Amino acid sequence: MKILYALVILILIIAGICTLLLTGKGDQDYRGAVKKNTKNLTLIYAVIITLSFIALGVYISYFV
């Protein structure tokens, strides 16, 4: 159970760091970069949600 808590915390930290890396830069051409940033963030969160469902499946299959 502790491993799953650690996995969730790790995923949250990675998602937070990736979000800060993508949005932390100042951009002179903000309107042009919005589309790229939105696409990147959507991809990151899609991967995170997929990994979360996999972790939930592992939890249900092995610990319930």
Residue pairs with C-beta under 8 A, 6 or more apart in sequence:
1 63
4 55
4 58
4 59
4 63
7 55
8 52
8 55
11 48
11 51
11 52
11 55
14 48
15 44
15 45
15 48
18 44
19 41
19 44
22 37
22 40
22 41
22 44
23 37
27 33
